[in-house]
């Protein structure tokens, strides 16, 4: 288990330590080194020194490093999943799924590394040749959240390596062990020193602000809350730093009366309960058309109540702990407020006795103006609203400042596509509970972010486009 900072190819102590807590019982798993001003400066110096030589490295070399990292990560998936489950609290089965998802970003971008296309053509005026090429943008700051400590890290590290950029990674303080383990894997895969540096400044705000005001930093890739994203965007304006932002979500899950109820419930269980509901893609607002509402509510409530809750590493557990008691209490407060405003508890809804940051799978039937619908519920709580017409369903789904992903269930594919096109979100799932894929562009509209990760677009977040006009 790595617990030190990683700077310029060396594992080093910092200016102090931070306790990493197992949220299932409150025990201390490890003490991880924190970074002071000297360590942050050293990480930036290292990334800058390595940037020129790394940018000139052959694409095939970068590709082979990523491919080797994929192979190591896949071979060691059980160990990495166990680490994720311990520090994050999620069920081991969820953690295994995350490791597989995270490793695929290394494989996908290993393939994309050698396939960055350019352009060569005659100008329409006939006076010159137009050449378009892509070059590494430079030193990049990567900031990742606690909910998917492996997947969010590889989704940024993979394309940055592929593009030829050097990096400074700042993982979440709740789940730094996973990020450090991934860096160890990349080091064993042959990543040169200085290309990827990991710091954990406490407090993080002033340290990140200082780096964003350094002229050597060219790029920021952030995944986290919209509130923090706004602050970082303001910080990045002084140096006009390129920003890609994967921010909050409040995903609608719309079930029409012609949908297969059992299949819709299965899909919702994935869309809502992946990672215990702690996902920006989680279905947070469930809208069900009135003719099937009673049947749907009964089947969904039973499926939620049947989930086995417990310590993530225990056999058979399907719902683990929240990442902290603080996060669990936020969930409980949202439910209590919803009930006070007329929400009806169909199952769950009560904080269990005993230790650990646990909250049960909860289904609420609420009115369309219930306050819980305004919140991104980062937990296992599903508020359900009954609607009547297709137009009403679309309007309710789009009634949000967020627009990351929407889910649509219908037995009529024409309706499904029609509604998908009307959804104000960067992604739409039709008759599926999950669409995230390393080969597809991931990102949102409105206040859910800027740019895209994954797919063909992902590597271009770390590349600058250069046009060269050639006299003929």
C-alpha distance (Angstrom), angle and dihedral (degrees) to the residues before:
residue distance angle dihedral
X1 . . .
X2 3.80 . .
X3 3.81 114.2 .
X4 3.81 102.9 162.2
X5 3.77 130.4 87.8
X6 3.80 117.8 -98.2
X7 3.80 113.3 -133.6
X8 3.80 127.3 162.4
X9 3.79 92.8 -14.6
X10 3.82 94.3 -50.8
X11 3.80 132.5 106.6
X12 3.80 104.6 -130.2
X13 3.78 140.1 175.7
X14 3.78 118.7 -115.0
X15 3.77 135.4 -152.3
X16 3.80 94.7 -73.3
X17 3.78 144.1 -25.9
X18 3.79 138.5 -90.9
X19 3.81 124.1 -150.1
X20 3.79 115.3 -122.4
X21 3.79 108.3 -149.8
X22 3.80 131.1 -151.4
X23 3.83 99.4 -134.8
X24 3.80 92.7 -156.6
X25 3.82 92.4 69.6
X26 3.79 107.9 1.2
X27 3.80 94.7 -113.5
X28 3.81 122.8 144.8
X29 3.80 111.1 -109.0
X30 3.80 97.2 -176.8
X31 3.78 145.5 -25.3
X32 3.80 110.7 -115.5
X33 3.78 124.3 -159.8
X34 3.78 117.1 -107.0
X35 3.79 126.1 -148.6
X36 3.75 128.0 -120.7
X37 3.78 127.9 -168.4
X38 3.81 92.0 -78.4
X39 3.81 93.4 53.9
X40 3.81 92.9 46.6
X41 3.80 90.7 49.9
X42 3.81 90.7 48.2
X43 3.81 91.5 51.2
X44 3.80 91.8 51.2
X45 3.79 91.6 46.1
X46 3.81 90.4 51.3
X47 3.79 93.9 48.3
X48 3.79 91.1 48.7
X49 3.83 93.7 48.4
X50 3.79 92.0 50.3
X51 3.81 95.9 44.1
X52 3.81 100.1 85.3
X53 3.81 97.8 47.6
X54 3.80 92.9 40.5
X55 3.80 92.2 51.2
X56 3.81 88.8 55.2
X57 3.81 94.0 50.2
X58 3.78 112.8 117.7
X59 3.81 113.9 -99.0
X60 3.80 89.9 -125.4
X61 3.81 90.6 58.3
X62 3.80 92.1 51.7
X63 3.80 89.5 45.2
X64 3.80 93.1 54.1
X65 3.80 92.1 50.3
X66 3.79 90.8 54.1
X67 3.80 91.9 45.9
X68 3.81 91.0 51.0
X69 3.82 90.3 48.8
X70 3.81 89.2 52.3
X71 3.81 90.7 52.7
X72 3.82 93.8 48.5
X73 3.78 92.7 45.6
X74 3.80 92.0 50.0
X75 3.80 92.6 47.7
X76 3.82 91.3 50.3
X77 3.80 96.8 40.5
X78 3.80 96.4 121.7
X79 3.80 92.9 54.3
X80 3.79 92.9 46.0
X81 3.81 92.3 46.2
X82 3.79 89.9 51.7
X83 3.78 90.3 53.0
X84 3.81 91.8 49.4
X85 3.80 91.6 49.0
X86 3.80 92.3 50.0
X87 3.80 98.5 49.4
X88 3.80 98.5 32.0
X89 3.81 100.7 36.2
X90 3.80 96.9 -132.9
X91 3.80 122.6 138.9
X92 3.80 114.4 -87.4
X93 3.81 91.0 -118.4
X94 3.81 89.2 56.6
X95 3.79 90.4 47.5
X96 3.81 91.8 51.3
X97 3.77 89.5 52.2
X98 3.77 90.7 50.4
X99 3.81 93.0 51.7
X100 3.81 91.0 52.0
X101 3.81 90.4 48.2
X102 3.80 92.5 46.4
X103 3.80 94.1 49.0
X104 3.80 90.7 52.9
X105 3.80 90.0 65.4
X106 3.79 88.7 62.0
X107 3.80 90.9 49.2
X108 3.81 94.6 44.8
X109 3.79 94.5 48.7
X110 3.79 91.2 43.0
X111 3.79 84.5 64.0
X112 3.82 95.1 41.2
X113 3.81 92.7 51.2
X114 3.80 92.2 76.7
X115 3.81 95.8 39.2
X116 3.80 105.6 62.1
X117 3.78 102.6 137.2
X118 3.79 127.0 -144.3
X119 3.80 133.3 -176.3
X120 3.81 135.9 -114.7
X121 3.80 120.8 177.8
X122 3.78 147.2 131.7
X123 3.80 115.1 -89.3
X124 3.83 112.7 -114.5
X125 3.81 88.5 -116.2
X126 3.81 90.2 56.7
X127 3.82 93.3 -132.0
X128 3.81 99.6 109.3
X129 3.79 148.2 4.7
X130 3.78 117.9 -101.9
X131 3.79 113.3 -140.4
X132 3.81 119.5 -176.6
X133 3.78 120.4 -171.5
X134 3.81 135.8 167.1
X135 3.78 125.9 -130.3
X136 3.84 133.4 -174.9
X137 3.79 110.5 -86.5
X138 3.81 91.9 -141.2
X139 3.80 137.7 -128.0
X140 3.80 109.2 18.8
X141 3.81 131.3 -164.8
X142 3.81 112.7 -144.6
X143 3.81 119.4 -165.0
X144 3.81 119.0 -174.7
X145 3.84 134.5 -173.6
X146 3.80 132.4 -127.6
X147 3.80 100.2 -114.6
X148 3.83 97.4 74.7
X149 3.81 103.0 16.5
X150 3.82 93.6 171.3
X151 3.80 101.8 34.5
X152 3.79 96.1 47.1
X153 3.80 91.5 47.6
X154 3.81 97.6 50.0
X155 3.82 91.4 42.8
X156 3.81 87.3 64.4
X157 3.82 102.4 29.5
X158 3.82 93.6 49.8
X159 3.81 98.0 58.7
X160 3.80 92.5 38.0
X161 3.81 90.7 56.4
X162 3.79 90.6 43.4
X163 3.79 91.7 52.1
X164 3.81 93.8 47.2
X165 3.81 98.7 -110.5
X166 3.79 127.6 143.3
X167 3.78 117.8 -133.3
X168 3.78 149.4 -154.9
X169 3.80 111.0 -155.1
X170 3.81 121.2 -158.2
X171 3.82 108.9 -172.5
X172 3.80 125.2 -167.6
X173 3.79 115.0 -80.6
X174 3.80 90.7 -128.8
X175 3.82 94.0 58.5
X176 3.82 111.3 24.3
X177 3.82 96.4 132.7
X178 3.79 93.8 73.4
X179 3.80 92.5 51.4
X180 3.80 91.1 49.4
X181 3.80 90.4 49.6
X182 3.81 90.4 53.1
X183 3.80 90.8 50.8
X184 3.80 88.7 51.8
X185 3.81 89.0 53.0
X186 3.80 91.7 51.0
X187 3.79 91.2 48.4
X188 3.80 89.9 53.7
X189 3.80 88.6 47.6
X190 3.79 89.6 60.3
X191 3.80 105.3 -97.4
X192 3.84 107.1 163.5
X193 3.80 121.1 -117.8
X194 3.76 117.3 -86.6
X195 3.79 95.3 23.0
X196 3.81 94.1 98.7
X197 3.80 120.9 25.2
X198 3.81 125.1 177.3
X199 3.79 124.6 -153.1
X200 3.80 133.1 171.7
X201 3.80 107.0 -163.5
X202 3.80 117.2 -171.4
X203 2.98 112.2 -129.8
X204 3.78 92.2 25.1
X205 3.81 101.5 -167.7
X206 3.82 100.1 74.2
X207 3.82 92.5 42.0
X208 3.81 93.8 51.7
X209 3.80 91.0 44.3
X210 3.80 91.0 54.4
X211 3.80 92.2 50.6
X212 3.80 91.9 47.8
X213 3.80 88.4 56.2
X214 3.81 92.6 52.3
X215 3.81 113.3 101.9
X216 3.80 91.3 -139.4
X217 3.82 92.0 67.2
X218 3.81 111.9 87.0
X219 3.79 106.1 166.7
X220 3.81 142.0 35.2
X221 3.78 125.2 -163.8
X222 3.79 113.3 -175.1
X223 3.79 134.4 177.3
X224 3.79 116.2 -173.7
X225 3.77 144.5 76.8
X226 3.78 123.4 -14.9
X227 3.81 89.4 -124.6
X228 3.81 93.1 59.1
X229 3.81 90.6 39.4
X230 3.81 90.8 59.3
X231 3.81 90.6 52.2
X232 3.80 92.1 49.8
X233 3.80 92.1 48.2
X234 3.80 89.5 54.5
X235 3.81 90.6 47.7
X236 3.81 91.2 50.1
X237 3.80 95.0 53.0
X238 3.81 96.3 77.0
X239 3.81 92.2 65.8
X240 3.84 93.7 27.5
X241 3.80 90.4 -122.2
X242 3.80 117.3 -174.5
X243 3.81 109.0 -110.5
X244 3.77 133.4 -162.4
X245 3.78 113.0 -173.4
X246 3.78 128.0 -168.3
X247 3.79 100.1 -174.2
X248 3.78 139.2 166.6
X249 3.77 129.4 -39.0
X250 3.78 139.0 -162.6
X251 3.77 100.8 -170.0
X252 3.81 121.9 -159.5
X253 3.81 119.3 -142.5
X254 3.81 108.5 -159.1
X255 3.81 119.7 -166.3
X256 3.79 117.0 -171.5
X257 3.76 125.4 -154.1
X258 3.82 93.3 -107.3
X259 3.81 93.2 57.3
X260 3.80 124.8 111.7
X261 3.81 99.5 -106.0
X262 3.79 96.5 -153.3
X263 3.79 92.4 49.5
X264 3.80 91.0 46.5
X265 3.80 90.5 52.4
X266 3.81 90.6 49.6
X267 3.78 90.1 50.4
X268 3.78 92.6 46.9
X269 3.79 91.8 51.4
X270 3.81 87.9 59.4
X271 3.81 95.7 40.3
X272 3.81 92.9 47.5
X273 3.80 104.7 31.8
X274 3.79 104.3 38.6
X275 3.80 103.9 122.6
X276 3.80 89.2 3.6
X277 3.79 90.6 -67.4
X278 3.82 92.7 -59.7
X279 3.79 95.7 125.7
X280 3.79 133.4 106.1
X281 3.81 86.5 -133.0
X282 3.82 93.5 52.7
X283 3.79 116.8 127.3
X284 3.80 102.6 -111.6
X285 3.79 102.6 164.3
X286 3.79 115.5 46.5
X287 3.82 116.3 -166.0
X288 3.81 117.5 -171.1
X289 3.79 125.2 -175.4
X290 3.78 112.7 -118.3
X291 3.85 101.7 -116.0
X292 3.82 92.0 64.3
X293 3.80 99.5 27.0
X294 3.80 98.1 103.8
X295 3.80 94.4 48.6
X296 3.76 92.3 43.6
X297 3.79 94.1 49.6
X298 3.80 91.9 50.4
X299 3.82 94.6 49.9
X300 3.78 94.4 42.5
X301 3.79 94.1 47.8
X302 3.79 90.8 50.9
X303 3.80 92.7 49.0
X304 3.80 90.6 50.9
X305 3.80 94.6 46.1
X306 3.82 90.7 50.3
X307 3.82 93.2 60.9
X308 3.79 114.4 113.4
X309 3.80 111.6 -128.4
X310 3.79 122.9 -160.2
X311 3.78 148.0 98.6
X312 3.78 108.1 -22.1
X313 3.80 96.4 -124.5
X314 3.83 94.3 51.5
X315 3.80 116.7 106.0
X316 3.79 115.3 -99.0
X317 3.80 96.3 13.7
X318 3.82 113.0 143.1
X319 3.80 100.0 172.8
X320 3.79 119.9 44.1
X321 3.78 132.2 -175.6
X322 3.79 127.3 -66.9
X323 3.80 113.6 -104.1
X324 3.82 91.6 -99.4
X325 3.78 142.5 -2.5
X326 3.80 87.6 -108.7
X327 3.81 91.3 58.5
X328 3.83 91.2 44.6
X329 3.78 90.6 52.7
X330 3.82 90.9 52.6
X331 3.79 88.5 56.6
X332 3.79 92.5 48.7
X333 3.80 91.4 49.5
X334 3.81 91.7 53.1
X335 3.80 90.9 52.4
X336 3.80 93.2 46.8
X337 3.79 90.8 50.1
X338 3.79 91.5 47.9
X339 3.80 92.1 51.7
X340 3.81 91.0 47.3
X341 3.82 87.3 55.2
X342 3.80 93.7 52.1
X343 3.81 104.3 -80.3
X344 3.81 115.1 149.3
X345 3.81 118.5 -139.3
X346 3.81 110.8 -134.7
X347 3.82 95.1 175.7
X348 3.80 136.1 -10.2
X349 3.77 117.5 2.7
X350 3.80 99.4 142.3
X351 3.79 129.2 98.4
X352 3.82 107.8 -122.7
X353 3.79 122.8 -124.1
X354 3.78 120.6 -111.3
X355 3.79 136.0 46.9
X356 3.78 127.3 -41.1
X357 3.81 135.7 59.0
X358 3.81 95.1 -84.5
X359 3.79 129.3 150.9
X360 3.82 123.6 173.1
X361 3.79 126.9 -118.9
X362 3.80 103.2 -87.9
X363 3.80 134.1 -164.6
X364 3.79 121.5 -167.4
X365 3.78 129.6 -174.5
X366 3.80 106.8 -146.1
X367 3.79 142.2 169.9
X368 3.77 118.4 -105.9
X369 3.83 91.4 -104.0
X370 3.81 96.8 50.3
X371 3.84 109.1 133.6
X372 3.80 94.4 -128.1
X373 3.82 88.7 71.9
X374 3.81 89.9 67.0
X375 3.80 92.7 61.1
X376 3.78 134.5 79.2
X377 3.81 98.0 -126.1
X378 3.78 105.9 -149.8
X379 3.77 93.2 -165.1
X380 3.82 148.2 54.0
X381 3.81 97.8 -61.6
X382 3.81 123.3 118.4
X383 3.83 120.6 -171.8
X384 3.81 113.0 -162.7
X385 3.82 125.4 -155.6
X386 3.81 125.0 -169.8
X387 3.81 116.9 -137.5
X388 3.81 135.0 179.4
X389 3.81 116.4 -152.0
X390 3.81 134.4 37.0
X391 3.78 89.9 -118.4
X392 3.80 91.0 53.4
X393 3.80 91.8 48.8
X394 3.82 91.8 52.8
X395 3.80 92.5 45.7
X396 3.80 92.3 50.8
X397 3.79 92.0 46.9
X398 3.82 92.2 51.5
X399 3.80 94.0 44.8
X400 3.80 93.9 102.4
X401 3.79 139.9 90.2
X402 3.80 87.5 -130.7
X403 3.78 129.0 76.6
X404 3.77 113.2 174.3
X405 3.81 104.5 123.2
X406 3.80 139.2 -12.7
X407 3.81 130.3 -163.1
X408 3.80 124.4 -146.7
X409 3.81 128.1 -173.3
X410 3.79 120.3 -170.2
X411 3.78 137.9 141.2
X412 3.79 89.1 -137.3
X413 3.82 111.9 75.0
X414 3.79 91.5 -163.4
X415 3.79 89.5 57.4
X416 3.80 90.4 44.7
X417 3.81 92.7 55.3
X418 3.81 92.4 40.9
X419 3.79 91.0 53.9
X420 3.81 92.5 42.1
X421 3.79 90.4 56.4
X422 3.80 89.5 50.4
X423 3.81 93.5 51.7
X424 3.80 115.7 104.8
X425 3.79 96.4 -138.5
X426 3.77 138.4 103.0
X427 3.81 92.3 -123.5
X428 3.80 134.5 29.8
X429 3.80 128.8 -168.5
X430 3.80 116.4 -155.3
X431 3.82 114.0 -160.0
X432 3.82 90.1 -20.1
X433 3.78 132.9 102.7
X434 3.80 95.5 -149.5
X435 3.81 134.4 28.0
X436 3.81 102.7 165.5
X437 3.80 109.5 128.2
X438 3.82 131.3 160.5
X439 3.81 87.7 -130.2
X440 3.82 93.2 56.7
X441 3.82 130.4 71.3
X442 3.81 111.3 -102.0
X443 3.79 120.3 -159.3
X444 3.76 146.9 92.8
X445 3.79 147.1 -122.7
X446 3.78 134.3 -127.1
X447 3.83 108.7 22.3
X448 3.79 93.9 -17.6
X449 3.77 93.2 89.7
X450 3.79 153.7 -87.0
X451 3.78 128.9 -81.7
X452 3.79 131.4 3.9
X453 3.78 136.4 -89.0
X454 3.78 125.4 -153.8
X455 3.78 127.2 14.9
X456 3.79 122.7 58.8
X457 3.80 89.4 -43.7
X458 3.80 96.4 57.8
X459 3.80 98.4 76.0
X460 3.80 92.0 48.4
X461 3.81 90.4 65.4
X462 3.83 84.2 72.1
X463 3.81 98.1 41.4
X464 3.79 133.7 79.4
X465 3.80 118.3 -145.0
X466 3.80 113.9 -129.9
X467 3.80 124.9 -167.5
X468 3.81 119.1 -156.1
X469 3.80 119.6 -169.3
X470 3.83 113.0 -155.6
X471 3.81 123.4 -159.7
X472 3.80 113.4 -127.1
